[in-house]
Amino acid sequence: MTYRELLELYKAGELELEQRKRIEKDIEKQEAISDYLYEQEGIPGLEDVFAEEDRNRSVFIDGRQTETGKEKAEADQEQRARDQRRKNKNRRITQEEDIDTEFITMINRSIRRAFRRLGLTVLALAFALILFVQFCFPTIVSCFYYNPAENIGNKDYTINKMSRDMAVYSEVFLPGKRRVSVEAESKGYGKYNITVNQTSSFTRNLTDVSGEIVRGKLRYYDNNILKTPVSNAFAYSNLVGKEENTLEENLQCTRKYFQLKENEEVNMCAAGTKEQSIESLKNLDSQKMYIGYISLDKIMPYADFKKYVDKQDLSEVWCAVQVLEPQKDEGDLEEAADFSNKDKAEAGEEYITDFLSGAANIGFVCVPSYNAAFNWNDKKYPALLPGCETDQMDEPDHWDSVENNLKKENYARQHFVSLLNYLSDQKQFLEMIAGDDYSPEALKEMASYVKKNGLKIYGFTTIADKDTLLKLSKQSEVYEIYTEELN
């Protein structure tokens, strides 16, 4: 039976199940081959048809196709189908491999691109972080601490903040060691190298003081140069008495108040007794300069003191001001009574003793020997640094006007009050340089006391040689003198 006859039986539905499945499988193969050839435009040409006929003709004998020729034709067709399927499979595999290769290449390219972008992003972030840490972060950290290099000048003068702060502080607390110039170099993270310059000298030598500020902590490499005076530089330390008394009278009052014997010394001044002070002055080196701490025999109002000191022809005079409210002690009349209050004691009147002890050794320069250019808020701190205004430095007779102004008690009082108020407002600087010794609140109280009670001067300092100090010691206004060698 021929294949065509099988197809006829298939169409009639007369084939067995197994034969029908085989025919359906062949039909499906042929349809797949036809569809593929159509899609690939692989329709055979006439030469292919004629070649096929020649192959079929070769199997005919006496004008009739043999069974062997038909089977050969079917086998050839089956072989061609298999070859075509193999080619299609190989082509499909190749296409799939090409697609896979292209997909993998695309994925790899995307991954490489993503990694490049990530690498560039990380590099940019790392670079930005390095720049931030190197340039921005140190500045940000420094903002939380005292900055001595902060520029407070104007278009004509470049002045850092610590120069002005030091000028105010040294005038109040460092008699004879005033400094008006500070160099500050920022190292970042709140760290600065500083040099406190000496711009004027009485010894022909300039001694600068170097150090560092690390996050609000000050350290001098030499702590001896800018030390504040010893607490008992003046004889008014640890003294009990009345402001109107002489110093000797108050020493007697102190002895009686503490019930001491006549031979017990009550003068706590660093110079010792008046006699010991004179002997010390005689032993000074006449070739050297000294800071003399002169204790006045009586506390003097500023106007009287200024008249006295202006007659002396002294350089760089600093006056010590009473800044503490005298404490009151309502003690026993007999124990507290002294010869200056005998009438009150006999009359039975209440006697009140003024405590003059604990002199603060705080004051201001009333006869300046030099100044530097500064500017400040004159409305908030009037007369803060007389002679230092940058807008008046070139005016004629400016220095004479400064000296004349300091002769006036009202002007001098305002100057001193402004010094105290300014320091109390510089909390970071004050904490750094004074520690726990003076709080802003304490300085405010001192300013209020002086503003209310005026300037009361119990001593002064000057820079002088041996002969000048000996002459001063012989004056009636002077009780005794303590000295420190000038660096």
Stockholm file with secondary structure:
# STOCKHOLM 1.0

chainA/1-487         MTYRELLELYKAGELELEQRKRIEKDIEKQEAISDYLYEQEGIPGLEDVFAEEDRNRSVFIDGRQTETGKEKAEADQEQRARDQRRKNKNRRITQEEDIDTEFITMINRSIRRAFRRLGLTVLALAFALILFVQFCFPTIVSCFYYNPAENIGNKDYTINKMSRDMAVYSEVFLPGKRRVSVEAESKGYGKYNITVNQTSSFTRNLTDVSGEIVRGKLRYYDNNILKTPVSNAFAYSNLVGKEENTLEENLQCTRKYFQLKENEEVNMCAAGTKEQSIESLKNLDSQKMYIGYISLDKIMPYADFKKYVDKQDLSEVWCAVQVLEPQKDEGDLEEAADFSNKDKAEAGEEYITDFLSGAANIGFVCVPSYNAAFNWNDKKYPALLPGCETDQMDEPDHWDSVENNLKKENYARQHFVSLLNYLSDQKQFLEMIAGDDYSPEALKEMASYVKKNGLKIYGFTTIADKDTLLKLSKQSEVYEIYTEELN
#=GR chainA/1-487 SS CCHHHHHHHHHHTCSCHHHHHHHHHHHHHHHHHHHHHHHTTCCCCHHHHHHHHHHHHTTEETTEECHHHHHHHHHHHHHHHHHHHHHHHHHHHHHHHHHHHHHHHHHHHHHHHHHHHHHHHHHHHHHHHHHIIIIIHHHHHHTTSCCTTCBCCCSSCCCBHHHHHHHHHHHHHCTTCCCCEEEEEEEETTEEEEEEECCCCSSSCCCCEEEEEETTEEEESCTTTTCCCCTTSSTTTTCEECTTSBHHHHHHHHHHHTTCCTTSCCCCCTTCSHHHHHHHHHTSCTTSCEEEEEEEEEEEEHHHHHHHHHTSCCSSEEEEECCSCCCEECCCHHHHCCGGGHHHHHTTCCCCEEECCSCCCCEEEEECSCCCCBCCCTTTSTTSSTTCBTTTTTSTTHHHHHHHHHTSHHHHHHHHHHHHHHHHHCHHHHHHHHTTSCCHHHHHHHHHHHHHHCCEEEEEEEEECHHHHHHHHTSTTEEEEEEEECC
#=GC SS_cons         CCHHHHHHHHHHTCSCHHHHHHHHHHHHHHHHHHHHHHHTTCCCCHHHHHHHHHHHHTTEETTEECHHHHHHHHHHHHHHHHHHHHHHHHHHHHHHHHHHHHHHHHHHHHHHHHHHHHHHHHHHHHHHHHHIIIIIHHHHHHTTSCCTTCBCCCSSCCCBHHHHHHHHHHHHHCTTCCCCEEEEEEEETTEEEEEEECCCCSSSCCCCEEEEEETTEEEESCTTTTCCCCTTSSTTTTCEECTTSBHHHHHHHHHHHTTCCTTSCCCCCTTCSHHHHHHHHHTSCTTSCEEEEEEEEEEEEHHHHHHHHHTSCCSSEEEEECCSCCCEECCCHHHHCCGGGHHHHHTTCCCCEEECCSCCCCEEEEECSCCCCBCCCTTTSTTSSTTCBTTTTTSTTHHHHHHHHHTSHHHHHHHHHHHHHHHHHCHHHHHHHHTTSCCHHHHHHHHHHHHHHCCEEEEEEEEECHHHHHHHHTSTTEEEEEEEECC
//
